[in-house]
Structure formats: structure tokens, C-alpha cells
Amino acid sequence: MLPFARVTVIGLGLIGSSVTRAVRARMPTVRLTGYDADPSVRDTARAIELCDDVTDTAGASVIDADLVVLCVPVGAMGAVAAELAADLPADAIVTDVGSCKASVVEALQAALPGTTIVPAHPVAGTEQSGPEAGFATLFNHRWCILTPPEGTDPVAIERVASFWRNLGAEIETMAPEHHDRVLAVTSHLPHLIAYTIVGTASDLEEVTRSEVIKYSAGGFRDFTRIAASDPTMWRDVFLSNREAVLDMLQRFSEDLSALQRAIRWGKGDELFELFERTRAVRRSIVEEGQDDAAPDFGRSHE
């Protein structure tokens, strides 16, 4: 039995369009309604038949929804929720896909008092954006972390969990604050580092821009992929999860200082020990099925 019969997806970028495609592929009888604040995105969504219906207002999209999936930047969650609040059915469940959870829980509860809210974070994505960037298999074998507020109806939590399982995801449940600390390490800090490294490289006067691009080694190329992610989304992530990000950034700065000292004083054993530990982390990620063991990340060298 399907957990929901009528699903509304608000925000039709990479994640939102991937949700609609996955629903179409795995739950074809579900009625899909979509909305995006950008008229050009709505036009594209209609042209490629992303949903059964694409409405021109957020309120119109949720009138008969069982589940509403908010796929908008975390900084916009509260405003979007307030925009649809008057038209939301009393028994509808609201979820989201944001990378920060404590601020999202607070914003959604303030905008939708009395509504059942089961926040979610599918830990999946690419650097691409827009309604044509999505694909139905994006969530396959990826974790989706649910962060329901204390006291949330267990039946509602299980319905949302079942929805994401149907899209191919594995489910984990965390407190919102714990989620934010975990993701500050595994996602937010790496993005911040990537933005910084790519920015530093582009600013160096003694290295021309053409040389940076022409001689990009694998490591720098991978940083540029991360740094190409949606700027609006990541601006909101860093501001919404600032405490956890700043805490992890301080830890990182201290570790970086220790690494500087090891290099300066020729402490090869320290460097080797660190690199051995980090290789073990990589092996664990591959063993967990969260990445492919193919050499050079599966790049073709033909």
C-alpha cells in the first residue's frame, strides 16, 4: 500500500525534479502536483511533463495534497510555508529536503502551527540545478535522514519514511540538532573548503586563470565540482547552520595548524599516520556503498 495518494512538490530544481521523477518511476499511481516560484521553471516543468499539474501559486498546489515536499533553499522554508498555509488540508503532512534541520523545524512550526511536520534530508545530489537536471535514481541506496520534532505522531513518521524508501533511500532518524552537527562535518565544511580553495586559486596573481584551468589535477577538479553547487542553497545552509559550521571550522583550523607544524618541522611519521587514517575512512565509505571504488572516481581516460 502506498503511503500517499496525492503528493505536491514545491521547488522544481535538481532535488524536486528528482523526487517527481522517482515518484513517477516507483509509484506511478500517485497524483503529482508541482510549483516553483520562477515562472520559467514552471514553463519548463510543464513542457517536459514533470508533474500531472503545475500550478501558478503555492496555495493552489497543496489544496488536495496528502504530502507536501518542500524542495526550496532552507532560508526560504518559512516564507514558502506561510504562503501555502491557508490552503493546506488539515490532515496533510509536510516534509522537506533541506540540509539544515533545526532552523527548518523552527521555521515550519512557526508558519504551520498544528500541522504534522516530518522534516527530511535526502543525502544526495549533484552540482547541477534546474528541473531538467533531476533523475529518478538520485536517491537509490542513499541515506535519507528524518528529524521529526519531539512528540510527532509515529504513524506520520513511518508514512514519510515509507515514501522515501519507495524512492530507493535508506532511512535514519536523528534529532535536528544532532543532524546539523553531523552534516556540518560531512557536507557543510567540505563545501566551505572547496569554495575557499577554488576562490584562492582564482585569486593568485602569480598563477594565471588559464593555467589553473589547464593544469587542474584530479584533486582541484573535484573541488571545482563541489564549488559549482547552487550558490543560493549553500549561502542559506551556512547561515542557517552557522553555530555547528563555525564549531567544526574551528576544529578544522586547529587540525590544519597541526598539519602546518608537521610539514614545517619535517615530521614525516605524523603525516604518514594522518594519511593512513584518512585512507581508512575512504575505504569505509566505499564499503558502506556510499561511493564507487572505481579508480579516479570512474572517469574515462580514453
Stockholm file with secondary structure:
# STOCKHOLM 1.0

chainA/1-302         MLPFARVTVIGLGLIGSSVTRAVRARMPTVRLTGYDADPSVRDTARAIELCDDVTDTAGASVIDADLVVLCVPVGAMGAVAAELAADLPADAIVTDVGSCKASVVEALQAALPGTTIVPAHPVAGTEQSGPEAGFATLFNHRWCILTPPEGTDPVAIERVASFWRNLGAEIETMAPEHHDRVLAVTSHLPHLIAYTIVGTASDLEEVTRSEVIKYSAGGFRDFTRIAASDPTMWRDVFLSNREAVLDMLQRFSEDLSALQRAIRWGKGDELFELFERTRAVRRSIVEEGQDDAAPDFGRSHE
#=GR chainA/1-302 SS CCSCSEEEEECCSHHHHHHHHHHHHHCTTSEEEEECSSHHHHHHHHHTTCSSEECSSHHHHTTTCSEEEECSCGGGHHHHHHHHGGGSCTTCEEEECCSCCHHHHHHHHHHSTTCEECCEEECCCCSCCSTTSCCTTTTTTCEEEECCCTTCCHHHHHHHHHHHHHTTCEEEECCHHHHHHHHIIIIIHHHHHHHHHHHHHHHCTTSCHHHHHHTCCHHHHHHHHHHTSCHHHHHHHHHHTHHHHHHHHHHHHHHHHHHHHHHHTTCHHHHHHHHHHHHHHHHHHHHTTSSCCCGGGGCCCC
#=GC SS_cons         CCSCSEEEEECCSHHHHHHHHHHHHHCTTSEEEEECSSHHHHHHHHHTTCSSEECSSHHHHTTTCSEEEECSCGGGHHHHHHHHGGGSCTTCEEEECCSCCHHHHHHHHHHSTTCEECCEEECCCCSCCSTTSCCTTTTTTCEEEECCCTTCCHHHHHHHHHHHHHTTCEEEECCHHHHHHHHIIIIIHHHHHHHHHHHHHHHCTTSCHHHHHHTCCHHHHHHHHHHTSCHHHHHHHHHHTHHHHHHHHHHHHHHHHHHHHHHHTTCHHHHHHHHHHHHHHHHHHHHTTSSCCCGGGGCCCC
//
